[in-house]
Amino acid sequence: MLRKIVLISLFSFTYLPVAQASWKTVVENDIFSAGKKAELIGEISNENQSVVFDCSEGKLAISQVEADRNTAVTGTSNFQTLIKIDDNQPVALNTTLIRRSPESIALTSTEKDKIMTLLRQLQAQTSKKDFLIGDMDSKGNQLSSGSGSVSFAKNAVKKFITACKIEL
């Protein structure tokens, strides 16, 4: 019996940091604006993917980021990314494929009103339903879909909007 209690306790302490890692906010000083820049990062269940909200002085963007060193990004490719949080209607974002870094590519949008809607939904979510995300090409062909936990999103959103001086 004691062994079971120890194993359950050990599992709980091991699992807690993993669960909390599903959403995090990274805030840094921005040398170009003398203000702050921040990233709100939510893990997607698909391997090596995340949804990332970015802000810097007066700029707001959202990206679905995937670890990928090999895909050549040439020209402009337009896509649509759908994100559904809680029982809300899906938010459709017009996205463009970019190389985010040498290690990753991203579908990115700067549609401020839609990004603000998603931040409000994350902050107000009351259920523990996963968020859903999916991508389509310009012809409506479904390319990928995934989901991620909304657990611990509220605190991460609060830190993000504070750093970015965003009023929801």
C-alpha positions in Angstrom: 0.0 0.0 0.0 2.8 2.4 0.9 4.5 1.6 -2.4 1.3 2.6 -4.3 1.1 5.9 -2.5 4.7 6.7 -3.2 4.3 5.8 -6.9 1.1 7.9 -7.2 2.8 10.8 -5.5 5.9 10.5 -7.7 3.7 10.4 -10.8 1.8 13.4 -9.7 4.9 15.5 -9.1 6.4 14.3 -12.4 3.2 15.0 -14.4 2.5 18.5 -13.0 5.4 20.4 -14.7 4.4 18.7 -18.0 0.8 19.8 -17.7 1.8 23.3 -16.8 4.1 23.4 -19.9 1.1 23.3 -22.3 1.0 27.2 -22.2 3.8 29.6 -21.4 4.6 33.3 -21.9 8.1 34.5 -22.6 8.7 38.2 -22.1 11.9 40.1 -23.2 13.1 43.6 -23.6 12.9 44.9 -27.2 16.0 46.8 -28.2 14.2 48.3 -31.2 11.3 49.9 -29.4 12.7 50.2 -25.8 9.6 48.3 -24.8 8.7 44.7 -24.3 8.2 41.9 -26.7 6.4 38.7 -25.8 5.4 35.3 -27.0 2.5 33.3 -25.8 3.1 29.6 -26.7 0.5 26.8 -26.7 1.5 23.3 -27.5 -0.3 21.4 -30.2 -0.6 17.6 -29.8 1.0 17.0 -33.2 4.7 16.4 -32.7 6.9 19.5 -32.9 4.0 22.0 -33.4 2.8 25.0 -31.4 0.5 28.0 -31.7 2.4 31.2 -31.0 1.0 34.7 -30.3 3.7 37.4 -30.8 3.7 41.0 -29.8 6.1 43.9 -29.9 5.5 47.6 -29.9 2.2 48.1 -31.8 2.4 44.7 -33.6 0.4 41.5 -33.0 0.7 38.2 -34.8 -0.3 34.6 -34.5 1.5 31.6 -36.0 1.2 27.9 -36.2 4.8 26.9 -35.9 6.3 23.6 -36.9 9.9 22.3 -36.5 11.1 21.9 -40.1 14.6 22.5 -41.4 14.1 21.1 -44.9 11.0 22.7 -46.4 12.0 25.4 -48.9 9.8 28.5 -48.5 9.7 30.4 -51.8 7.2 33.0 -53.0 3.9 33.7 -51.2 1.6 30.8 -50.4 -1.8 31.6 -48.9 -3.6 29.4 -46.5 -6.5 29.5 -44.0 -6.0 28.4 -40.4 -9.1 27.6 -38.3 -8.8 27.8 -34.5 -11.7 26.7 -32.2 -11.6 27.4 -28.5 -14.2 26.1 -26.0 -17.8 26.2 -27.4 -17.0 29.3 -29.6 -17.3 29.3 -33.4 -14.0 28.6 -35.2 -12.0 31.7 -36.0 -10.7 31.7 -39.6 -7.3 33.4 -40.1 -5.8 34.2 -43.5 -2.2 32.9 -43.1 1.0 33.0 -45.1 3.7 30.4 -45.1 7.0 31.8 -43.8 10.4 30.5 -42.6 10.3 31.6 -38.9 13.8 30.5 -38.1 16.4 28.1 -39.6 14.7 25.4 -37.5 11.0 26.1 -38.2 8.3 27.2 -40.6 5.1 28.9 -39.7 1.6 29.8 -41.0 1.3 33.4 -39.8 -1.4 36.0 -39.6 -1.5 39.6 -38.4 -5.3 40.0 -38.4 -5.5 41.9 -35.1 -9.3 41.7 -34.5 -9.2 37.9 -34.9 -6.1 37.5 -32.8 -7.8 39.6 -30.0 -10.9 37.4 -30.3 -8.8 34.3 -29.7 -7.0 35.9 -26.8 -10.4 36.8 -25.2 -11.7 33.3 -25.8 -8.6 31.8 -24.2 -8.9 34.1 -21.2 -12.6 33.4 -20.8 -12.6 29.7 -21.4 -14.3 27.7 -18.7 -14.2 24.2 -19.8 -11.2 21.9 -20.1 -11.9 21.0 -23.8 -8.9 21.1 -26.0 -8.6 23.8 -28.6 -8.7 22.6 -32.2 -6.6 23.9 -35.1 -6.6 23.1 -38.8 -5.2 24.3 -42.0 -6.5 24.5 -45.6 -4.9 25.6 -48.8 -6.3 28.3 -51.0 -8.5 25.7 -52.8 -10.1 24.5 -49.6 -8.1 21.2 -49.4 -7.6 20.2 -45.7 -3.9 19.9 -45.0 -3.5 19.2 -41.3 -5.3 19.4 -38.0 -4.5 19.0 -34.3 -5.5 19.9 -30.8 -4.0 21.2 -27.6 -4.8 21.7 -24.0 -6.3 24.9 -22.7 -5.2 24.1 -19.2 -3.0 26.9 -17.7 -3.8 29.2 -20.6 -5.5 31.9 -18.5 -2.4 32.8 -16.5 -0.2 32.8 -19.6 -2.7 35.0 -21.5 -2.8 37.4 -18.5 1.0 37.7 -18.5 1.1 38.2 -22.3 -1.5 40.9 -22.4 0.1 42.7 -19.5 3.5 42.7 -21.2 2.0 43.8 -24.5 -0.2 46.4 -22.9 -3.2 44.9 -24.6 -6.7 45.6 -23.3 -9.2 42.8 -24.0 
